[in-house]
Amino acid sequence: MHVPDGFLDIPTSVGTAAVAAGAIALSLARSRRELDDRAAPLAGLVAVFVFAAQMLNFPVGVGVSGHLLGGALAAVLVGPWVATLAVTVVLVVQALVFADGGITALGTNVLLMAVAGVWIGWTVFVAVRSVLPRRLAMVTPAAAVAAAVSVPATALVFTLLFAGGGQAPVDLSTMVGLMVTWHAVIGIGEAVITALVVSAVLATRPDLVRGAVPALARQREQRLAPTTPEVTR
């Protein structure tokens, strides 16, 4: 998913950088309300995990490999605002230190993975969570669905950018087919990894999982609800 230098034209790269910068500024402002002594360490761990996971590629076909994007996972764990910042830090380090993704394409990569990937994943997660019973056990499957959808959806966003400013000699229909198809396969792996990580955190510290807040509130309501005494006849 990392876009290299020169893959998109200059106007498109500048435009995506501007949008990404605006999203980062807004995320910084909103994250101040959410980052406390409990959430900050988890945000750091999320960034480290996404960084390590993105460095590991797995084969999905002949000559094609994929890696975890981590947007949906980060959003479920720490919320979309903090997740945007965490994934942005990962992408900046990858571009500057490991040359993973182009410097001029950094804004594009941030827009794709730290903004589109995070917010598409969070939107799908909230939508799926809303139709499931409000129980803690439902957070993991909702997160898995969000992860599976966010990967090909992010790939589709890239194809829209490529349609407007692509510089590679690749037919647009071919690009759409390859990107969406292969990233749908990658999304399955993303869903499995996301489910494993979210379930592990829920088993130990569910109070730290941002996406579990409604379920935890429901549990508290049930514990505090007064019981109706039986009437003896």
C-alpha positions in Angstrom: 0.0 0.0 0.0 3.0 2.3 0.4 3.0 4.7 -2.5 6.5 5.5 -3.9 7.8 8.8 -5.2 6.6 9.7 -8.7 3.7 7.3 -8.8 1.2 10.3 -8.6 1.7 13.7 -10.2 2.8 16.8 -8.2 -0.7 18.4 -7.9 -2.2 15.2 -6.5 0.7 14.7 -4.1 0.5 18.3 -2.9 -3.3 18.0 -2.5 -3.1 14.8 -0.5 -0.4 16.3 1.7 -2.6 19.3 2.4 -5.6 17.1 3.4 -3.4 14.9 5.5 -1.9 17.9 7.3 -5.4 19.2 8.1 -6.4 15.8 9.4 -3.3 15.6 11.6 -3.9 19.1 13.0 -7.5 18.2 13.8 -6.5 14.9 15.4 -3.9 16.6 17.6 -6.6 19.0 18.8 -9.1 16.2 19.6 -6.6 13.8 21.0 -5.8 16.1 23.9 -9.1 15.2 25.4 -8.6 11.5 25.1 -4.9 10.9 26.0 -4.6 10.4 29.7 -2.2 8.4 31.9 -4.0 5.2 31.0 -4.5 5.8 27.2 -1.1 7.2 26.4 0.9 4.0 27.0 -1.5 1.9 24.9 -1.3 4.5 22.1 2.5 4.0 22.1 2.2 0.2 22.1 -0.3 0.4 19.2 2.2 2.5 17.2 5.0 0.0 17.9 2.8 -3.0 17.0 1.6 -1.4 13.7 5.2 -0.5 12.8 6.4 -4.0 13.4 3.5 -5.6 11.6 3.9 -3.4 8.6 7.5 -4.4 8.3 6.4 -8.1 7.9 5.0 -9.0 4.5 3.0 -12.2 3.8 2.4 -13.7 0.3 -1.1 -13.4 -1.2 -0.3 -14.6 -4.7 2.4 -14.9 -7.3 4.7 -11.9 -6.9 2.3 -10.1 -4.6 2.6 -9.6 -0.9 0.7 -7.6 1.7 1.1 -6.3 5.2 -1.1 -5.2 8.0 -2.4 -1.6 7.6 -3.4 -1.4 11.2 -5.9 1.5 10.8 -9.0 -0.4 12.0 -7.1 -2.1 14.8 -5.6 1.2 16.1 -9.0 2.9 15.9 -10.8 0.2 17.9 -8.1 0.2 20.6 -7.4 3.9 21.1 -10.1 5.7 19.1 -9.8 7.2 15.6 -8.2 10.6 16.6 -5.3 9.0 18.5 -5.1 6.2 15.9 -4.6 8.7 13.1 -1.6 10.2 15.0 -0.2 6.8 15.9 -0.3 5.5 12.3 1.1 8.8 11.0 4.1 8.5 13.3 4.7 5.0 11.9 4.6 6.2 8.3 6.9 9.1 8.9 9.5 6.8 10.5 9.2 4.3 7.8 9.6 6.9 5.1 12.5 8.8 6.7 14.5 5.9 8.2 13.6 2.8 6.1 12.7 4.4 2.8 9.3 2.6 2.9 7.2 4.9 0.8 8.4 8.0 -0.9 9.1 11.3 0.8 7.1 13.3 -1.7 4.4 10.7 -1.4 4.3 10.8 2.4 1.2 12.9 2.4 -0.5 10.4 0.2 0.5 7.5 2.4 -0.7 9.3 5.5 -4.0 10.1 3.8 -4.5 6.5 2.7 -3.5 4.6 5.8 -3.6 7.0 8.7 -6.8 8.9 7.6 -8.8 6.8 5.2 -7.8 3.4 6.7 -8.4 4.5 10.2 -11.7 6.3 9.6 -13.2 3.8 7.2 -12.3 1.1 9.8 -13.8 3.1 12.7 -17.0 3.9 10.7 -17.6 0.2 9.8 -16.8 -0.9 13.3 -19.3 1.5 14.8 -22.0 0.5 12.2 -21.5 -3.2 12.9 -21.3 -2.7 16.7 -24.6 -0.9 16.5 -26.5 -3.8 15.1 -24.9 -6.4 17.4 -25.9 -7.0 21.1 -24.2 -4.5 23.3 -21.9 -7.0 24.9 -18.1 -7.1 25.3 -17.9 -10.3 23.3 -19.3 -8.5 20.2 -16.4 -6.0 20.0 -14.0 -8.6 18.5 -16.2 -9.7 15.6 -17.1 -6.0 14.9 -13.4 -5.1 14.8 -12.6 -8.1 12.5 -15.3 -7.0 10.0 -14.0 -3.4 10.1 -10.5 -4.5 9.4 -11.6 -6.7 6.5 -13.5 -3.9 4.9 -11.0 -1.1 5.5 -8.2 -2.7 3.5 -9.9 -3.0 0.1 -11.8 0.3 0.8 -8.5 2.0 1.3 -7.2 0.4 -1.9 -10.2 1.8 -3.7 -9.4 5.3 -2.4 -5.9 4.9 -3.8 -7.3 4.0 -7.3 -9.4 7.2 -7.2 -6.2 9.2 -6.6 -4.5 7.2 -9.3 -7.4 8.0 -11.7 -6.8 11.7 -11.1 -3.0 11.9 -11.0 -1.5 8.5 -11.8 1.9 8.6 -13.5 2.5 4.8 -14.0 1.7 3.3 -17.3 -1.0 1.1 -16.0 -4.6 0.9 -17.3 -7.1 2.2 -14.7 -9.4 -0.7 -14.9 -6.5 -3.1 -14.5 -5.3 -1.1 -11.5 -8.8 -1.2 -9.9 -9.1 -4.9 -10.4 -5.7 -5.7 -9.0 -5.8 -3.4 -6.0 -9.2 -4.2 -4.8 -9.0 -8.0 -5.5 -5.6 -8.5 -3.8 -6.4 -6.2 -0.9 -9.6 -8.0 -0.3 -7.4 -11.1 0.3 -5.0 -9.1 2.4 -8.1 -7.8 4.4 -8.8 -11.4 5.5 -5.3 -11.6 7.1 -5.9 -8.2 8.6 -9.2 -9.3 10.1 -7.6 -12.3 11.7 -4.7 -10.3 13.2 -7.1 -7.6 14.4 -9.4 -10.1 16.0 -6.5 -11.8 17.9 -5.1 -8.6 19.2 -8.4 -7.0 20.2 -9.5 -10.2 22.0 -6.2 -10.4 23.8 -6.5 -6.8 25.1 -10.2 -7.3 26.0 -9.3 -10.4 28.0 -6.8 -8.5 30.2 -7.7 -4.8 30.1 -11.1 -4.2 28.5 -11.2 -0.7 30.1 -8.4 0.4 27.8 -10.2 -0.5 24.6 -11.9 2.6 23.2 -14.3 0.5 21.0 -15.5 -1.3 24.1 -16.8 1.7 25.9 -20.6 1.2 25.1 -20.4 -2.5 26.1 -18.6 -1.7 29.4 -21.2 1.0 30.1 -23.9 -1.6 29.5 -22.3 -4.0 32.0 -22.1 -1.2 34.6 -25.8 -0.4 34.1 -26.7 -4.1 34.5 -24.7 -4.4 37.7 -26.2 -1.2 39.2 -29.8 -1.9 38.1 -32.0 -2.6 41.2 -33.4 -6.1 41.4 -37.1 -6.5 41.9 -37.8 -8.6 45.0 -40.1 -11.5 44.6 -43.6 -11.2 46.0 -44.4 -14.0 48.4 -48.0 -15.1 48.1 
